[in-house]
Amino acid sequence: MKPGAMKPGARWVSLSLALGLCVMAAAAGPLDKAECIVGAKPGGGFDLSCKLAQAALTQATVMAGKHAAEPMRVSYMPGGIGAVAFNTVVAQRPAEANTIVAFSSGSLLNLAQGKFGRYRETDVRWLAAVGADFGAVMVADSSRFKSLKDLMAALRADPNKVVFGAGGTVGSQDWLKAALTVRAAGVNHKAMRFVAFEGGGEAIAALQGGHIHVLMGDVAESMAHTAGGATLRMLAVMSDQRLPGVLAGVPTAREQGFDLQWPIMRGFYMGPKVSDADFGVWRDTFRQLLASPAYDALRSAHGLLPLALTGAALDAHVLRQVQDYRRLVTEFGLRVPP
């Protein structure tokens, strides 16, 4: 086989994807003039998810031989780290067949605490999980903390002199990652100093400006900002083993003596009244995308690891994850809805 030639199996998957997209394009419908809603300001994990979906759909459309004149629009609806978007879609835009909304494990954590108002995890249609991410403990490149052990020692000496920050309020996944880190140092999490921002972009800017000392973020999100010129240093990734590729040199928290893990799911949901037919088009499209080698390359370029769930498997995973989060937040004395 010549260098760069496509393997026969990959060619068949790509051909199947192209033919499937051709059929969907000919039928028009929910994929036309599509919109992906980011439930935060630009620059965070939701933004990354929508940009990935936008790129994947554009690539698939080109493969199908259709001119990609109108790529999926990415719009921003900040407020409550996803709460405004969730409430808007459920209450005001429940039947929009061409609208998908980015979510993450943090969204499920907020639902577990009732932070999305009266709405629950059963009030939307869970479309697809498209990639996995992991929590990360990060500092500015000039930070005095050179390792996770340095940070833990500083927390034990005086937790008031270490300021954490993240794109999330008290009870968010970033707050919980910080609380778990402080607890792992043997310090009461109630002594933690924490500054909340509306999205990861603002938190990273605060870290670079010296307004906070430690950023509790996500691996993929930080890689996107590093590619954009931000100077960050990861003290640890919150995974069970080292991550591949450019992150292979970053140690896990566990190998530094602290059992801190925080896996993250990234994906999309739709409004509760989207028809079965339109929802099925989106679901089948994502199933085809997720099975494509071309998508694997895009996912990796966006810093995400493999995770592909749709349909009943995703519904079951979401419900199970919300229940697990309810148990966790109870441990930290956070409010759980009845």
C-alpha positions as CSV (number, residue, x, y, z in Angstrom):
1,M,0.0,0.0,0.0
2,K,1.4,3.4,-0.9
3,P,2.1,5.9,1.9
4,G,-0.9,7.9,2.7
5,A,-3.3,5.5,1.0
6,M,-6.6,4.8,2.8
7,K,-7.0,1.3,4.1
8,P,-9.8,-0.7,2.5
9,G,-11.9,-0.8,5.8
10,A,-11.5,2.9,6.3
11,R,-12.5,3.5,2.7
12,W,-15.7,1.5,3.2
13,V,-16.6,3.4,6.4
14,S,-15.9,6.7,4.7
15,L,-17.9,5.7,1.6
16,S,-20.8,4.6,3.8
17,L,-20.7,7.9,5.7
18,A,-20.7,9.8,2.4
19,L,-23.6,7.9,1.0
20,G,-25.6,8.3,4.2
21,L,-25.0,12.1,4.2
22,C,-26.0,12.3,0.6
23,V,-29.3,10.7,1.3
24,M,-29.9,13.0,4.3
25,A,-28.8,16.1,2.3
26,A,-31.2,15.2,-0.5
27,A,-34.1,14.9,1.9
28,A,-33.1,18.3,3.5
29,G,-34.6,18.6,7.0
30,P,-33.0,19.1,10.4
31,L,-29.4,19.2,9.2
32,D,-30.1,22.3,7.1
33,K,-29.2,25.7,8.7
34,A,-28.3,23.9,11.9
35,E,-27.3,25.6,15.1
36,C,-25.2,24.4,18.0
37,I,-25.7,26.3,21.3
38,V,-22.8,27.0,23.7
39,G,-24.2,27.5,27.2
40,A,-21.4,29.8,28.2
41,K,-19.1,32.5,26.9
42,P,-16.6,31.6,24.1
43,G,-13.5,29.7,24.9
44,G,-14.7,26.9,27.2
45,G,-15.5,23.2,26.9
46,F,-19.0,23.7,25.4
47,D,-17.4,25.9,22.7
48,L,-14.9,23.2,21.9
49,S,-17.7,20.6,21.6
50,C,-19.7,22.8,19.2
51,K,-16.6,23.6,17.1
52,L,-15.9,19.9,16.9
53,A,-19.4,19.1,15.7
54,Q,-19.3,22.0,13.2
55,A,-16.0,20.7,11.7
56,A,-17.2,17.1,11.6
57,L,-20.5,18.0,9.8
58,T,-18.7,20.2,7.4
59,Q,-16.2,17.5,6.6
60,A,-18.9,14.9,6.1
61,T,-20.9,17.2,3.8
62,V,-17.8,17.7,1.7
63,M,-17.2,14.0,1.6
64,A,-20.8,13.5,0.5
65,G,-20.1,15.8,-2.5
66,K,-22.3,18.6,-1.3
67,H,-21.0,22.2,-1.2
68,A,-20.6,23.3,2.4
69,A,-21.8,26.9,1.9
70,E,-23.6,27.1,5.3
71,P,-21.7,25.3,8.0
72,M,-23.5,24.8,11.3
73,R,-23.8,28.0,13.2
74,V,-22.3,28.2,16.7
75,S,-24.2,30.6,19.0
76,Y,-23.5,31.6,22.6
77,M,-26.1,31.6,25.4
78,P,-24.1,32.2,28.7
79,G,-25.7,32.0,32.1
80,G,-25.5,29.6,35.0
81,I,-22.9,27.4,33.2
82,G,-25.5,25.9,30.9
83,A,-28.6,26.7,32.9
84,V,-29.9,29.5,30.7
85,A,-29.5,27.4,27.5
86,F,-31.1,24.3,29.1
87,N,-34.1,26.3,30.3
88,T,-34.5,28.2,27.0
89,V,-34.5,25.0,24.9
90,V,-36.9,23.2,27.2
91,A,-39.4,26.0,27.8
92,Q,-39.1,28.2,24.7
93,R,-37.5,26.2,21.9
94,P,-38.5,22.6,22.6
95,A,-39.3,21.5,19.1
96,E,-36.5,23.0,17.1
97,A,-35.3,20.2,14.9
98,N,-32.2,22.0,13.6
99,T,-30.8,22.9,17.1
100,I,-28.4,20.9,19.3
101,V,-26.9,22.0,22.6
102,A,-23.5,21.1,24.0
103,F,-23.4,19.4,27.4
104,S,-20.7,17.9,29.5
105,S,-20.5,15.9,32.7
106,G,-20.6,19.3,34.5
107,S,-24.1,19.8,33.1
108,L,-25.2,16.5,34.6
109,L,-23.6,17.5,37.9
110,N,-25.6,20.8,37.9
111,L,-28.8,18.8,37.1
112,A,-28.0,16.5,40.1
113,Q,-28.1,19.6,42.3
114,G,-31.2,21.2,40.8
115,K,-29.2,24.1,39.4
116,F,-31.3,24.1,36.2
117,G,-34.4,25.2,38.0
118,R,-37.4,22.9,37.9
119,Y,-36.1,20.9,35.0
120,R,-34.5,17.5,35.3
121,E,-32.3,15.2,33.3
122,T,-35.4,13.6,31.8
123,D,-36.6,16.9,30.2
124,V,-34.4,16.8,27.1
125,R,-33.5,14.3,24.4
126,W,-29.9,13.2,24.9
127,L,-28.4,13.0,21.4
128,A,-24.8,11.8,21.5
129,A,-21.6,11.6,23.5
130,V,-18.8,12.4,21.1
131,G,-15.6,12.4,23.2
132,A,-14.0,12.0,26.6
133,D,-12.0,14.5,28.5
134,F,-10.3,14.6,31.9
135,G,-9.9,17.2,34.6
136,A,-6.5,18.9,35.0
137,V,-4.7,20.9,37.7
138,M,-3.1,23.8,36.0
139,V,-1.0,26.8,36.9
140,A,0.6,29.7,35.0
141,D,4.0,28.9,33.4
142,S,5.7,31.2,35.9
143,S,4.0,29.6,39.0
144,R,6.0,28.7,42.0
145,F,4.2,25.4,42.0
146,K,6.3,23.0,39.9
147,S,4.4,19.8,40.9
148,L,1.2,18.7,42.5
149,K,3.2,17.9,45.6
150,D,4.3,21.6,45.8
151,L,0.7,22.7,45.6
152,M,-0.4,20.2,48.3
153,A,2.4,21.4,50.6
154,A,1.3,25.0,50.2
155,L,-2.3,24.0,51.0
156,R,-1.2,22.3,54.2
157,A,0.9,25.2,55.2
158,D,-1.8,27.9,54.7
159,P,-4.8,27.3,52.4
160,N,-5.6,31.0,52.6
161,K,-2.6,31.7,50.4
162,V,-3.7,29.6,47.5
163,V,-6.5,30.9,45.3
164,F,-8.3,28.5,43.0
165,G,-10.4,29.6,40.1
166,A,-12.5,27.9,37.4
167,G,-15.3,28.4,35.0
168,G,-18.0,27.3,37.4
169,T,-19.7,28.3,40.7
170,V,-19.8,26.5,44.0
171,G,-21.0,22.9,43.3
172,S,-19.8,22.9,39.7
173,Q,-17.5,20.2,38.5
174,D,-14.6,22.5,38.5
175,W,-15.4,23.5,42.1
176,L,-15.7,19.8,43.1
177,K,-12.3,19.1,41.4
178,A,-10.8,21.9,43.6
179,A,-12.6,20.6,46.7
180,L,-11.4,17.1,46.1
181,T,-7.8,18.4,45.6
182,V,-7.9,20.3,48.9
183,R,-9.4,17.3,50.7
184,A,-6.6,15.1,49.3
185,A,-4.1,17.5,50.9
186,G,-5.7,16.8,54.3
187,V,-7.4,20.3,54.5
188,N,-11.1,20.9,55.0
189,H,-12.6,22.0,51.7
190,K,-14.5,24.8,53.5
191,A,-11.2,26.6,54.0
192,M,-10.6,26.7,50.2
193,R,-10.4,30.1,48.5
194,F,-12.3,29.8,45.2
195,V,-13.1,32.4,42.5
196,A,-15.9,31.5,40.0
197,F,-15.9,32.7,36.4
198,E,-18.4,32.4,33.5
199,G,-16.6,29.9,31.4
200,G,-13.1,28.5,31.1
201,G,-11.9,31.4,28.9
202,E,-12.3,34.0,31.6
203,A,-10.7,31.7,34.2
204,I,-7.6,31.1,32.0
205,A,-7.3,34.9,31.5
206,A,-7.4,35.4,35.3
207,L,-4.7,32.7,35.8
208,Q,-2.4,34.4,33.3
209,G,-3.1,37.8,34.9
210,G,-2.1,36.5,38.4
211,H,-5.5,36.9,39.9
212,I,-5.7,33.2,40.8
213,H,-3.0,30.7,41.5
214,V,-4.5,27.4,40.4
215,L,-6.9,26.7,37.6
216,M,-9.1,23.6,37.8
217,G,-10.0,22.9,34.2
218,D,-10.2,20.3,31.5
219,V,-7.4,18.8,29.4
220,A,-9.0,19.5,26.0
221,E,-10.0,23.0,26.9
222,S,-6.5,23.9,28.1
223,M,-4.9,22.4,25.0
224,A,-7.1,24.7,22.8
225,H,-6.0,27.7,24.8
226,T,-2.4,26.7,24.6
227,A,-2.6,26.4,20.9
228,G,-4.0,29.9,20.9
229,G,-1.0,31.3,22.7
230,A,-1.8,30.8,26.4
231,T,1.1,29.8,28.6
232,L,-0.2,27.1,31.0
233,R,1.5,24.3,32.8
234,M,-0.4,21.1,33.9
235,L,0.6,19.8,37.3
236,A,-1.5,16.7,36.9
237,V,-4.2,15.1,34.8
238,M,-7.1,13.5,36.7
239,S,-7.1,10.3,34.8
240,D,-6.4,6.7,35.8
241,Q,-3.3,6.6,33.6
242,R,-1.2,8.9,31.5
243,L,-2.8,10.3,28.4
244,P,-1.4,9.7,25.0
245,G,0.3,12.0,22.5
246,V,1.5,15.5,23.6
247,L,0.2,14.9,27.1
248,A,2.3,11.8,27.7
249,G,4.8,13.8,29.7
250,V,2.2,15.1,32.2
251,P,1.9,12.9,35.3
252,T,-1.4,11.8,36.7
253,A,-2.4,12.9,40.2
254,R,-2.4,9.2,41.3
255,E,1.2,8.6,40.4
256,Q,2.1,11.7,42.5
257,G,0.5,10.1,45.5
258,F,-3.0,11.5,45.3
259,D,-6.0,9.5,44.1
260,L,-7.8,12.2,42.2
261,Q,-9.8,11.2,39.1
262,W,-12.3,13.2,37.1
263,P,-13.4,11.8,33.7
264,I,-15.6,14.1,31.6
265,M,-18.1,13.3,28.9
266,R,-18.8,15.7,26.1
267,G,-21.8,15.6,23.9
268,F,-25.2,17.2,22.8
269,Y,-28.9,17.1,23.6
270,M,-32.0,18.4,21.8
271,G,-35.3,19.8,22.9
272,P,-38.0,17.5,24.4
273,K,-40.5,18.0,21.6
274,V,-38.3,17.3,18.6
275,S,-40.0,14.7,16.5
276,D,-38.8,11.1,16.5
277,A,-38.1,11.4,12.8
278,D,-35.9,14.5,13.1
279,F,-34.2,13.3,16.2
280,G,-33.5,10.0,14.3
281,V,-31.7,11.9,11.5
282,W,-29.4,13.6,14.0
283,R,-28.8,10.4,16.0
284,D,-28.0,8.4,12.8
285,T,-25.8,11.1,11.5
286,F,-23.7,11.2,14.7
287,R,-23.5,7.4,14.7
288,Q,-22.0,7.5,11.2
289,L,-19.7,10.3,12.2
290,L,-18.5,8.5,15.3
291,A,-17.6,5.4,13.3
292,S,-15.5,7.3,10.8
293,P,-11.7,7.4,10.8
294,A,-12.0,11.0,9.6
295,Y,-13.9,11.8,12.8
296,D,-11.2,10.2,14.9
297,A,-8.7,12.6,13.5
298,L,-10.9,15.6,14.2
299,R,-11.6,14.4,17.7
300,S,-7.9,14.0,18.5
301,A,-7.2,17.4,17.0
302,H,-9.7,18.9,19.5
303,G,-7.9,17.1,22.4
304,L,-10.6,14.6,23.1
305,L,-10.3,10.8,23.7
306,P,-12.6,8.2,22.2
307,L,-16.2,8.0,23.6
308,A,-19.2,7.2,21.4
309,L,-22.7,6.8,22.9
310,T,-26.1,7.4,21.3
311,G,-29.6,6.2,21.8
312,A,-30.6,4.0,24.8
313,A,-26.9,3.5,25.8
314,L,-26.5,7.3,26.3
315,D,-29.8,7.7,28.1
316,A,-28.8,5.0,30.6
317,H,-25.3,6.4,31.1
318,V,-26.8,9.9,31.8
319,L,-29.3,8.7,34.3
320,R,-26.6,6.6,36.1
321,Q,-24.1,9.5,36.1
322,V,-26.6,11.9,37.6
323,Q,-27.3,9.5,40.5
324,D,-23.6,9.1,41.1
325,Y,-23.2,12.8,41.3
326,R,-26.1,13.2,43.7
327,R,-24.2,10.9,46.1
328,L,-21.0,12.8,45.6
329,V,-22.4,16.3,46.3
330,T,-24.1,14.9,49.4
331,E,-20.7,14.1,50.7
332,F,-19.7,17.7,50.4
333,G,-22.9,19.0,52.0
334,L,-24.3,20.5,48.8
335,R,-28.0,20.8,48.2
336,V,-29.7,18.0,46.4
337,P,-33.3,18.5,45.1
338,P,-36.0,16.2,46.6
